[in-house]
Amino acid sequence: MYAIVTQPLTFEEFLAWDDGSGRAFELLDGVPVPLSEPNANHEDLIQRLCAYLETYCQVQDLPYVARQSKQVRLKTEPGAKEKSRKADIVIFAREEWQRMKPLSSSAAAYIPPPGVIEVVSHNWKDDDLTKLAEYEDLGVLEYMIVDYAALGGIRFIGSPKQPTITIYQLDKGEYLPPRVFRGAIASNPVCSQICHSPQTRFLP
């Protein structure tokens, strides 16, 4: 189901748009598309992951900030209608976050963010396939997929299916083969502190 708009919206217009329903939306070819609401476990994990990452970046004085449920402007060809994703967690460069703080417009990833984290729900193909291609094309340096409930396809999380964290890192415009963590280490709490803090761009 699509929202009714009289003409395609730009990304900035979409951020200021409100249909009054209180629902979350993404932008698809200039048209707002409503999102299904996450369940409680999904939402709790996003909150805990974001809090962990934000605290870690502060303690280690890393130049990043973690924020949950933020819009990410996707790459579009010149003249094409704009698109966005509402990512579960966006890792912003601290400088970019500070730049947005005085502005009255919504805080969002107007430029490619250093990192994005998606927690898998039942539409796992979006996270494992579609968003993977979108974030790679956009130039997101690191994309982490957290499948704590083992919902994804067996080619991504193994057989038998296991809770899995998959980490993609960008190199010369392409994602390298991912590092994958499966089993109890990826099932929580806070995904075993992001798999005992593997060497990512945001963790030691």
Residue, then its C-alpha position, 0 to 999 in steps of 0.5 A: m500500500y502506498a501513501i497518496v501524494t499529488q506528485p513525487l517527493t524529493f528526499e527533503e520533502f519526504l522528511a518534512w511530509d507527515d500523513g498524520s497516521g504516526r506510521a513509519f515510511e520509506l521513499l520509493d520512487g518519490v512515493p512514501v511506502p508504509l513499513s510494518e511495525p517491529n515486534a518487541n524483541h526486534e525493537d529491544l535489540i535495536q535499542r540495546l545495540c544502538a546504546y552499546l555502540e554509542t557508549y563504545c564510541q564515546v568511551q573510545d573517543l571514536p569519530y562516530v555516533a550511533r542512532q536508531s531508526k534513521q532515514v538513509r538517502l539511497k543513490t539515484e541516477p540524475g533526474a530519477k525519483e528519489k528513494s530512501r531506507k529507514a535503517d534500524i541503526v545508522i552510524f554517522a560520522r560525528e562531524e556530519w551529526q554535529r553539522m545537522k544539530p543546528l538545522s531545523s530539518s530532520a536528522a537523516a543520512y543525507i550523504p552515505p554514512p560510514g555504517v548501517i546495521e539492520v536487524v532481520s525480520h520476516n522479510w529477510k530477503d530485503d536485508d540479505l539481498t536488496k539492501l546489501a546491493e543498495y548500501e554497496d551502491l551507495g558506498v556505505l563502508e560497513y553493513m552489518i546484518v543481525d539475524y538473532a532469530a535465525l529467520g534468513g535463508i540457509r545460504f546466509i545463516g547455514s543449515p540447520k538455521q542458526p542466529t547469525i551476524t554478517i559483516y560486509q566491508l567496502d573495498k574499492g566500491e565492492y563489498l568483500p566476502p563477509r565475516v560471519f558469526r553463527g550460533a550462541i555468540a550471535s543470539n544475544p545479549v547484545c549479540s555477545q557484544i557484537c561477537h566479542s568485538p570483532q575488528t570492524r570499522f567501529l569496534p576494536 
